[in-house]
């Protein structure tokens, strides 16, 4: 069982959380014109990185907050959890 430390609630079982995606991907600016190609790349073209990576997770069965997790995608080791506005 994988345990994740929610920055709001503390350590909980992985079953309480949902993976939310890559936390390093930058969304296109609001009210800025972008091409269909740029939008497709943002939505569909993601790299499947190996190693230490920053991800979004959602505490769906707890506080319902979003937060960031720095995790190794090959070993599942968790190094750090952060609130969404916090940086490494």
PyMOL commands that set and color helices and strands:
alter all, ss='L'
color gray80, all
select helices_A, chain A and resi 14-16+36-44
alter helices_A, ss='H'
color red, helices_A
select strands_A, chain A and resi 3-6+10-13+18-22+52-58+66-72+78-83
alter strands_A, ss='S'
color yellow, strands_A
deselect
rebuild
show_as cartoon
